């Protein structure tokens, strides 16, 4: 069998020479433009980029035989990318405010012809031409004589080249010998492809198609030799003739075998399918080779047009993100609402023993349990009882102080008779005693209220006891399988529904991932470099870049459609589930339990509020009693001092020193409610100051003694005591008003109108008081002056409950 011998002669190729260009200075015009339109600082920052452009322009304008073809190719590609960066930032034209640079290029085939323009497009065209020329020269160096060299589909490339050279404008630039060369090469490679394919057909004993392929290849060679212009290389013609001879030899052999052995029908050339093409090379897209979007040259220079274009593109992206995010949120909300309407997955959880309360009701129960729950009410009731006992003890102690002082006054009045001239205790303490009586009445009525609260706790403890269940879900009814089943398919119904719910959950997780993907794409989507290197319409670039989001938008649409179908499926499965497990009765039992828990929470809150009102009442009342007790202590101490002074005075009178003492008595007077009794025979002492009415007479103020002058120390025999400061009594407050929501604690009975300085008694709870442990021994709140005599804080009686010691 003959083998092709054209491979060694088809190594004849044509190459294009580069254009010539004149040197051009880009450095100075570009730098001047940057300084004028931006700043000198920007020009200094871009100094390296300007030097790079200057070096690249000098490299492509000065061709040297020492430069390798790959080096020339890389220099041309890099310079072209820099021109793209320059074009989008520096307008080069004849306009006054533009960059003025003249580019000159010679014709590649007619070297004497040249063109000069102040236009960057001429520069780019010349660079692209030379880049193609360098690549054609590189092609001459590849080995095309082996199986790994150019084959089968090479003929298609020559046919495309022939079509381009046969029409304007290339037909006017290339010599006719080029056209003849390309035409013969196209026929040669097509015929050789037919020849090689016929060898494969012969091995498969497909003799009919083998004959047709050989005839087609021979016909192409014959037509090419007849129609091609003169001037083709002799080596190329020899290769064509040799291939034609080999093909005719194989054709003659195939015809004989078919006539004698195979007797196959030979198809017509028009009925043959195209030859299978195997491209040994892959053409590169020039837009990818010359992509300058990743170049950082002159990156700091951003013209207004590019900034506005970027802003517009950002708005387009934001609109997509916003629209798709709304779709995702709506999808998630639709799934949530649909499941809630179907009481899913709560029904499934209830079947598995994990019943749940509605969230608001669960939060109410949690708040009750945190505050102690119904089981903690007994302790709070004990606090009420302890505070009531302490208030009663304070009240008794205060009354005992007044009673003891009154008994002593009565004893001395009986002992000294008319010489005991100070006012009676019952007259001075009437206002204090009235207030103590009102305190006692309030405590009695508060005790009745405490009893009502205790009865309410006992009566409603059975209702409220459900709130002490931990966890509260254990009080809910359970959902179980039916007692009897006809087909025993309960497990299958539940399993199918649970599988659908898992699929729905998966779709929700996918939506979350898609939303994150959208945000991440937006964060990384920076098209400013592409805008700065784009030479076409911004709209075309926008359409191309915005298409990146299409696949995510499509996935979102598919997710929502899948969820819509799945929800319909879940609704049908839930109806079957509800019918199988009698969900209606279970829901009715749950609603009944919910109402019971709601009623228990309401009753607990009502009792809790009443107890809190009681605690506040007792604490406020304790402040008021403590204040009055302090006033009584001051009163008793003052009366005790007066008593000692009066006893001393009476004893001097009884010893015969009364007349001398009467002369000296003008220096002070006693705080008596009225002037001393005088007989008609006694003249009024001259210059005697009128006695002052003691403050105990003033029913609006607590009783406090007032002295005009201290007695001389030498006369009295006792150390001098300080004159009490004139001050307003501690401001008293009205007890806390009754709670309009049903507080069982009434206001104090017999309440007098409040004095001008404040309420008659009662202090608010200390600001720092929290909870039920109240320290009554602390400093009284408010800006009140200290009492005239420092008395020890009242000592509480032994406390059997011990809750005061918990602090």
NORRANOR-V56768 format. One record per backbone hydrogen bond with DSSP energy under -1.0 kcal/mol. CO is the residue of the C=O (numbers start at 1). NH is the residue of the N-H. E is the energy in kcal/mol with one decimal. If there is no record, write none. Layout:
co->(CO:CO)
nh->(NH:NH)
e->(E:E)
//
This chain:
co->(6:20:26:27:28:29:30:31:32:33:34:39:40:41:42:44:46:47:48:49:50:51:52:53:54:55:56:57:58:64:68:69:70:71:72:73:74:75:76:77:78:79:80:81:82:83:84:86:86:91:95:99:103:104:105:110:113:115:117:117:119:120:121:122:123:124:125:126:127:128:129:130:131:132:133:134:135:138:139:146:151:153:154:155:156:157:158:159:160:161:162:167:169:170:170:175:175:176:177:178:179:180:181:182:183:184:185:186:187:188:189:190:191:192:193:194:195:196:197:198:199:200:201:202:205:206:207:208:209:210:211:212:213:214:215:216:217:218:219:220:221:222:223:224:233:234:235:236:237:238:239:240:241:242:243:244:245:246:247:248:249:250:251:252:253:254:255:256:257:257:258:268:285:285:286:292:296:298:303:304:305:306:307:308:309:310:311:312:313:314:315:316:317:318:319:320:321:322:323:324:325:326:327:328:329:330:331:332:333:334:335:336:337:338:339:340:343:345:346:347:348:349:350:358:359:360:361:362:363:364:365:366:367:368:369:373:374:376:377:378:379:380:381:382:383:384:385:386:387:388:389:390:391:392:393:394:395:396:397:398:399:400:401:402:403:404:405:406:407:408:409:410:411:412:413:416:417:419:424:425:429:430:431:432:433:434:435:436:437:438:439:440:441:442:443:444:445:446:447:448:449:450:451:452:453:454:455:456:460:461:464:465:466:471:472:473:489:490:491:492:493:494:495:496:497:498:499:500:501:502:503:504:505:506:507:508:509:510:511:512:513:514:515:516:517:518:519:520:521:524:527:528:529:537:538:539:540:541:542:545:546:547:549:550:551:552:553:554:555:556:557:558:559:560:561:562:563:564:565:566:567:568:569:570:571:572:573:574:575:576:577:578:582:583:584:585:586:587:588:589:590:591:592:593:594:595:596:597:598:599:600:601:602:603:604:605:606:607:608:609:610:611:612:613:614:615:616:617:618:619:620:620:621:622:623:624:625:626:627:628:629:630:631:632:633:634:635:636:637:638:639:640:641:642:643:644:645:646:647:648:649:650:652:653:657:658:659:660:661:664:665:670:679:685:694:698:704:712:713:739:739:755:766:782:803)
nh->(10:106:30:31:32:33:34:35:36:37:38:43:44:45:46:47:50:51:52:53:54:55:56:57:58:59:60:61:62:67:72:73:74:75:76:77:78:79:80:81:82:83:84:85:86:87:88:89:90:99:98:93:117:22:115:113:107:105:103:119:123:124:125:126:127:128:129:130:131:132:133:134:135:136:137:138:139:141:142:149:153:157:158:159:160:161:162:163:164:165:166:171:172:173:174:178:179:180:181:182:183:184:185:186:187:188:189:190:191:192:193:194:195:196:197:198:199:200:201:202:203:204:206:205:207:210:211:212:213:214:215:216:217:218:219:220:221:222:223:224:225:226:227:228:237:238:239:240:241:242:243:244:245:246:247:248:249:250:251:252:253:254:255:256:257:258:259:260:261:262:263:271:288:289:290:295:299:301:307:308:309:310:311:312:313:314:315:316:317:318:319:320:321:322:323:324:325:326:327:328:329:330:331:332:333:334:335:336:337:338:339:340:341:342:344:343:347:349:350:351:352:354:353:362:363:364:365:366:367:368:369:370:371:373:372:376:377:380:381:382:383:384:385:386:387:388:389:390:391:392:393:394:395:396:397:398:399:400:401:402:403:404:405:406:407:408:409:410:411:412:413:414:415:416:417:419:420:421:428:429:433:434:435:436:437:438:439:440:441:442:443:444:445:446:447:448:449:450:451:452:453:454:455:456:457:458:459:460:464:465:467:468:469:474:475:476:493:494:495:496:497:498:499:500:501:502:503:504:505:506:507:508:509:510:511:512:513:514:515:516:517:518:519:520:521:522:523:524:525:526:531:532:533:541:542:543:544:545:546:548:549:550:553:554:555:556:557:558:559:560:561:562:563:564:565:566:567:568:569:570:571:572:573:574:575:576:577:578:579:580:581:583:586:587:588:589:590:591:592:593:594:595:596:597:598:599:600:601:602:603:604:605:606:607:608:609:610:611:612:613:614:615:616:617:618:619:620:621:622:623:624:763:625:626:627:628:629:630:631:632:633:634:635:636:637:638:639:640:641:642:643:644:645:646:647:648:649:650:651:652:653:654:657:656:661:662:663:664:665:667:668:672:682:688:697:701:695:716:717:742:743:758:769:784:806)
e->(-1.7:-3.2:-1.9:-2.2:-2.4:-1.9:-2.0:-2.4:-2.4:-2.5:-2.2:-1.7:-2.2:-2.1:-2.0:-1.1:-2.2:-2.1:-2.1:-2.2:-2.1:-2.3:-2.5:-2.4:-1.8:-1.9:-2.0:-1.4:-1.0:-1.1:-2.3:-2.7:-2.5:-2.3:-2.4:-2.3:-2.6:-2.3:-2.3:-2.0:-2.0:-2.1:-1.7:-1.8:-2.3:-2.8:-1.5:-1.1:-3.3:-3.4:-1.6:-1.3:-2.1:-1.5:-2.5:-1.9:-3.3:-2.4:-2.9:-1.1:-1.0:-2.3:-2.4:-2.3:-2.0:-2.4:-2.3:-2.2:-2.1:-2.2:-2.3:-2.6:-1.9:-2.1:-2.0:-2.1:-1.7:-1.2:-1.1:-1.6:-1.9:-1.2:-1.9:-2.0:-2.1:-2.1:-2.7:-2.0:-1.7:-2.3:-1.1:-1.6:-1.3:-1.4:-1.9:-1.2:-1.1:-2.3:-2.3:-2.5:-2.3:-2.4:-2.3:-2.3:-2.0:-2.8:-2.6:-1.8:-2.7:-2.4:-1.8:-2.1:-2.4:-2.5:-2.2:-2.0:-1.4:-1.3:-1.9:-2.2:-1.6:-1.2:-2.6:-1.3:-1.0:-1.6:-2.2:-1.6:-2.3:-2.2:-2.1:-2.0:-2.1:-2.4:-2.3:-1.6:-1.8:-2.2:-2.3:-1.9:-2.0:-1.4:-2.2:-2.0:-1.7:-2.6:-1.9:-1.9:-2.4:-2.4:-2.1:-2.4:-2.1:-2.0:-2.2:-2.2:-2.1:-2.1:-2.2:-2.3:-1.9:-2.4:-2.3:-1.7:-2.2:-2.2:-2.2:-2.0:-2.8:-1.5:-2.9:-1.2:-1.0:-2.0:-2.6:-1.2:-1.6:-1.3:-2.1:-2.7:-2.0:-2.5:-2.1:-2.2:-2.3:-2.5:-2.0:-1.9:-2.4:-2.7:-2.2:-1.7:-2.7:-2.8:-2.4:-2.6:-2.4:-2.1:-1.8:-2.2:-2.5:-2.6:-2.2:-2.2:-2.6:-2.5:-2.0:-2.2:-2.6:-2.4:-2.2:-2.1:-2.4:-1.6:-2.9:-1.2:-2.1:-2.4:-2.6:-1.9:-1.3:-3.4:-1.5:-2.8:-2.3:-1.8:-2.3:-2.4:-2.1:-1.9:-2.6:-2.4:-1.7:-1.8:-1.2:-1.6:-1.6:-1.3:-2.6:-2.1:-1.6:-1.9:-2.2:-2.7:-2.7:-2.5:-2.4:-2.5:-2.4:-2.2:-2.6:-2.7:-2.3:-2.7:-2.6:-2.2:-2.4:-2.6:-1.7:-1.7:-2.7:-2.5:-2.1:-2.5:-2.4:-2.2:-2.3:-2.3:-2.1:-2.3:-2.3:-2.0:-1.7:-2.9:-1.5:-1.7:-1.3:-1.5:-1.5:-2.4:-3.0:-2.4:-1.9:-2.3:-2.2:-2.1:-2.3:-2.3:-2.2:-2.6:-2.6:-2.1:-2.4:-2.8:-2.0:-1.5:-1.9:-2.6:-1.9:-1.9:-2.2:-2.5:-2.4:-2.3:-2.4:-2.2:-2.7:-1.8:-2.7:-1.6:-2.0:-1.5:-1.4:-1.8:-1.9:-1.5:-2.2:-2.5:-2.7:-2.2:-2.0:-2.6:-2.1:-2.0:-2.0:-2.1:-2.0:-2.2:-2.1:-2.2:-2.1:-1.8:-2.1:-2.2:-2.1:-1.9:-2.1:-2.6:-2.4:-2.0:-2.1:-2.3:-2.1:-2.4:-2.5:-2.3:-2.2:-1.8:-1.0:-1.4:-2.8:-2.5:-1.1:-1.6:-2.9:-2.5:-1.9:-2.7:-3.0:-1.6:-1.5:-1.5:-2.3:-2.4:-2.0:-2.4:-2.2:-2.4:-2.4:-2.3:-2.2:-2.4:-2.2:-2.2:-2.0:-2.2:-2.7:-1.6:-1.8:-2.6:-2.4:-1.7:-2.2:-2.8:-1.8:-1.6:-2.2:-3.0:-2.1:-1.9:-2.1:-1.9:-1.4:-2.8:-2.2:-2.3:-2.3:-2.6:-2.0:-2.0:-2.7:-2.3:-1.9:-2.4:-2.6:-2.6:-2.3:-2.5:-2.4:-2.5:-2.5:-2.5:-2.1:-2.6:-3.0:-2.5:-2.0:-2.7:-2.4:-2.3:-2.2:-2.7:-2.5:-2.4:-2.7:-2.3:-2.5:-2.8:-2.4:-1.7:-1.9:-1.3:-3.0:-2.5:-2.3:-2.3:-2.9:-2.1:-2.0:-2.7:-2.4:-2.5:-2.5:-2.9:-2.4:-2.6:-2.7:-2.1:-2.0:-2.6:-2.6:-2.0:-2.3:-3.0:-2.7:-2.1:-2.3:-3.0:-2.5:-1.8:-2.3:-2.7:-2.8:-1.5:-2.3:-2.3:-1.5:-1.4:-1.3:-1.5:-1.4:-2.1:-1.0:-1.1:-1.8:-1.7:-1.0:-2.0:-2.0:-1.7:-2.1:-1.3:-1.9:-1.9:-1.0)
//
